[in-house]
Amino acid sequence: MKERAKEVRASARRGSRAGKAAEEEAAVVAKIAEMEDSDRAMAERIHAVIKENAPVLAPKLWYGMPAYALDGKVVCFFQSAQKFNARYATLGFNDKANLDDGAMWPTAFALTKLTAADEARIGELVKRAVS
């Protein structure tokens, strides 16, 4: 919660919209760079896949983790295994994501590594999330 409070204060201090977007992306890239090797490699690939497949999503920090927002609302996020002392990292989607599929659908995915097939699936998910 302390990290989220810092993020909100920092966001309020930023200037123009273009400058704010560049600063928020730089903060996400810096946070990814701080991660341990396996989490960092996955976060870098996920960041690239999201930017390629859903360029309308704006990178930002959310509770100290990389997230991607549409109109200021977080659509998806990455949680490192290291930060939460978990055996897997998580790619999650919030209710803003357009992933509805009947009465029940997944909103989070456990990640231990990324294959080309996984990256393709993430690309499809984020495209659908913003459609």
C-alpha positions as CSV (number, residue, x, y, z in Angstrom):
1,M,0.0,0.0,0.0
2,K,2.9,2.3,0.7
3,E,4.2,1.8,-2.8
4,R,0.7,2.6,-4.3
5,A,0.6,5.8,-2.2
6,K,4.0,6.9,-3.6
7,E,2.8,6.1,-7.1
8,V,-0.3,8.3,-6.7
9,R,1.7,11.2,-5.3
10,A,4.3,10.9,-8.1
11,S,1.6,10.8,-10.7
12,A,-0.1,13.9,-9.4
13,R,3.3,15.8,-9.6
14,R,3.9,14.9,-13.3
15,G,3.4,17.6,-15.9
16,S,2.0,17.2,-19.5
17,R,0.3,14.0,-20.7
18,A,3.1,13.1,-23.0
19,G,5.7,13.7,-20.3
20,K,3.6,11.7,-17.8
21,A,3.3,8.7,-20.1
22,A,7.1,8.7,-20.8
23,E,7.9,9.0,-17.1
24,E,5.4,6.2,-16.2
25,E,6.9,3.9,-18.8
26,A,10.4,4.7,-17.6
27,A,9.2,3.8,-14.1
28,V,7.9,0.4,-15.3
29,V,11.1,-0.4,-17.2
30,A,13.1,0.5,-14.1
31,K,11.0,-1.7,-11.9
32,I,11.4,-4.6,-14.4
33,A,15.2,-4.0,-14.3
34,E,15.2,-4.5,-10.5
35,M,13.6,-8.0,-10.7
36,E,15.5,-11.2,-10.4
37,D,16.6,-12.9,-13.6
38,S,13.7,-15.2,-14.4
39,D,11.0,-12.7,-13.4
40,R,12.9,-9.9,-15.3
41,A,13.0,-12.0,-18.5
42,M,9.3,-12.7,-18.3
43,A,8.4,-9.1,-17.4
44,E,10.5,-7.8,-20.3
45,R,8.8,-10.1,-22.8
46,I,5.3,-9.4,-21.5
47,H,6.0,-5.7,-21.7
48,A,7.1,-6.1,-25.3
49,V,4.1,-8.3,-26.2
50,I,1.6,-5.9,-24.6
51,K,3.1,-2.9,-26.3
52,E,3.1,-4.7,-29.7
53,N,-0.4,-6.1,-29.4
54,A,-2.3,-3.5,-27.4
55,P,-0.5,-0.1,-28.0
56,V,-3.5,1.7,-26.5
57,L,-2.5,0.4,-23.1
58,A,-0.4,2.8,-21.1
59,P,2.4,1.3,-18.9
60,K,2.3,2.4,-15.3
61,L,3.2,1.1,-11.8
62,W,0.4,-0.3,-9.8
63,Y,1.1,-1.4,-6.2
64,G,4.8,-1.5,-7.2
65,M,4.3,-3.8,-10.2
66,P,4.2,-3.3,-13.9
67,A,0.6,-2.7,-15.1
68,Y,-1.1,-1.5,-18.3
69,A,-4.0,0.9,-18.3
70,L,-6.7,2.1,-20.6
71,D,-8.2,5.6,-19.8
72,G,-6.4,5.5,-16.4
73,K,-7.9,2.1,-15.4
74,V,-5.6,-0.9,-15.0
75,V,-6.5,-3.6,-17.5
76,C,-3.7,-6.1,-16.9
77,F,-0.7,-6.4,-14.6
78,F,2.4,-8.5,-13.9
79,Q,3.3,-9.7,-10.4
80,S,6.8,-11.1,-9.8
81,A,7.3,-14.3,-7.9
82,Q,10.2,-12.7,-6.0
83,K,8.1,-9.9,-4.5
84,F,5.5,-12.2,-3.1
85,N,7.9,-15.1,-2.4
86,A,5.7,-17.3,-4.6
87,R,6.7,-20.2,-6.8
88,Y,5.3,-18.5,-9.9
89,A,4.8,-15.0,-11.3
90,T,1.3,-13.9,-12.3
91,L,-0.2,-12.1,-15.3
92,G,-3.6,-10.8,-14.2
93,F,-6.5,-9.0,-15.7
94,N,-8.9,-6.6,-14.0
95,D,-12.6,-6.1,-14.6
96,K,-11.9,-3.4,-17.2
97,A,-10.5,-6.2,-19.5
98,N,-13.0,-7.4,-22.1
99,L,-12.4,-11.2,-21.4
100,D,-15.9,-12.2,-20.5
101,D,-16.8,-15.7,-21.7
102,G,-20.1,-16.9,-20.4
103,A,-20.6,-16.9,-16.6
104,M,-17.0,-17.9,-15.7
105,W,-13.5,-17.1,-17.2
106,P,-9.9,-16.9,-15.9
107,T,-8.6,-13.5,-14.8
108,A,-5.1,-14.5,-13.7
109,F,-2.4,-16.9,-15.1
110,A,0.5,-18.5,-13.3
111,L,3.8,-18.1,-15.2
112,T,7.0,-20.1,-14.6
113,K,8.5,-19.4,-18.0
114,L,7.4,-18.1,-21.4
115,T,7.4,-20.0,-24.6
116,A,6.6,-18.6,-28.1
117,A,3.1,-20.1,-27.7
118,D,2.6,-18.4,-24.4
119,E,3.6,-15.1,-25.8
120,A,1.2,-15.6,-28.7
121,R,-1.6,-16.4,-26.2
122,I,-0.8,-13.3,-24.1
123,G,-0.9,-11.2,-27.3
124,E,-4.3,-12.6,-28.1
125,L,-5.6,-12.0,-24.6
126,V,-4.5,-8.4,-24.4
127,K,-6.0,-7.7,-27.9
128,R,-9.2,-9.1,-26.7
129,A,-9.0,-7.3,-23.4
130,V,-9.0,-3.9,-25.1
131,S,-11.5,-4.7,-27.9
